[in-house]
């Protein structure tokens, strides 16, 4: 190896070049660059919680990675439990999927309000002792911040369309005139 080639084998991590993954999550300039990179390649290479090129830095902070994972899993679980309780029938599955997609969108590019709430939840040590966050009140509060009225309208519209398709399919299969 000559002197101009970078040494990828040797670890270059030290306190001076360490990047806090939370800084990447909330750095609009970094997120914009990640989105631009996706546009250039015509695909999804990751932005926001996908971390893109900052994934290595995130891996250096195992506690934060674990908390982000636990939070996302817990939010997905909570929205599933919430929608299951609403007795939506066959539309429940698509409603849950749509809600989870919306949650992911909100987590990838958080607004300042969402960032503030995420930092509080991620910094609350007592929430992260189990596989899931068991404090449903905190999860519901975070869902209220993450999912806005327009998100719930989209979830409702997708669920309604799914139910309509199901009914029209059954009408055609059972040869009932509509």
N, C-alpha and C positions, 0 to 999 in steps of 0.2 A: 504494500500500500504506500503510495507516495504521499507527500505532505499536503497536497492540495485536496486529496480525497477525504471526505468526512469519515470519521470513525463511528460507524453505527453500532458497533459491538460495545464500545465503551459507554457507560451510562453518563449522560450529560446533566443529570438532575442535581441541582443544588438550590439553596435558598434564593439565590439571585435570579435564577431563571424559572422558578416555580410559578405556575399559573393556578390561581384558585378557580376550580371549575364553576363555582357559583358566579364568578366574574364573567366567565364566558356565557353562561346562561342568560345573564342580564345585560350583556354588552350589545347594544343595538348595532354598532359598527361591525362586530364580529358576526352577528346573525345575518346582517345584510350581505356580507361577503360570502357566507355559507349559502344563502339563497341564490346569489348571483352565480356561484360555482355550480349549483344544481341546474340553473337555467342554461349555462354554457354546455353542459353535457347532456341536457335533455332528459334528465332522470333525477331520482331521489338519492342523493348521497348523504343526506342527513343535515338537519339544522335544529336548533333548539335542544330539546332533550335527547336527540339523536347524537348530538355533540360533534359530528363531523370530524374535522382534523383535531379537535380538542379531546378526542376520546382517550388518548394516552395520558393526558393531564388528569382527566377524570379518574382513570384507573389508579392513579397515585393516591387518590383520596377515597379509600374503600368505604369509610363511614358515610360520606356524602352519597356515593354511588348506591350504597345499601338503602339509605334513607329515601332517595329519589325513587328507587325501585319499589320500596315498601309503600310509599305515598301513592304512586301511580296504581299499584295493584289494589290498594285499599280504596281509592276513589272509584276504580272500575267495579269493585265488589259492591260498594255502597250504592252506586247508580243502578246496578243490577237488582239489588235487594229492593230499592225504592220502586223501580218500575214493575218488578214482580208483584209487589203489594198493591199496585193499582189495578190488577186484574184486567190486563189488556188482551188476554187471550192469545190468539195466534200472532198478533202484532207485537207481542212483547219482545221476541227475539230481535226483530229489526229495529225496534225502539232502543233496545240496549246497545246494539251495534252502533247505531247513529249517535247515541249519547256518548259512547266511548270515543268515537271518532272526533266529536266536538271537543271532548275533554283533552284529547291529545293535541288538537290544533291550538287550544288555549294554553296548554303547557309548553308547547314548542315556542310560541311567540307571545309571552305574557305581557299584559299591559302593566303599567306602573302599579296599579291597584292590586293586581294579581301577584306581582313580584313581592310586594310588601307582605301579603298574606302567606305566600310560599315561604319566605324567609322566616317568618314567625313559626310556622308549622315545622319546617326543617330544623329549626333551632330548639324545638321543645323536646328535650331528651327523653322524658317519661313516655312519649308516644311510641318509641321505637324499641321496645323490649320484646315484642312478639312478632309473629309472622305477618299479622295485619295490624293496622291501627284500630284499636277496639273502641276508641272514643268516637262514637257515631255523631255526636253533637258537633265536634270539630270538623268531621268529614262533611256533614250537611252544610255547615257554615262555609266551608271551602267550595262545595258544589254551588252554593248560591252566588259566590264570587266568580267562579269559573263559567258557569252556564247562565247566560243572559236570556231574556225573554225571546229574542230571535232564535236562539238555540233550541229552546223548548218548542217554539212554533215549527221549526224544521223537524224536530223529533216527532211531533204530532202529525205533521204532513206526511212524512215518510211512513209512519205507522198506518195512517189512514189509507194511503195509496196501496200499501201491502195488503191490507184487509180487503179493499175494493178488488184488487187483482185476484185474491183468493176466492171471493164470492163469485166473481165473473167466471173464473175457471170452473168452479163447482156447477154453476148454471149450465155451462157448455158441456161438461162431462155428463151431467144428469139429464141433459136435453130438455131443460125447462125454458120455456120462452120468456124472454125478458122484455 
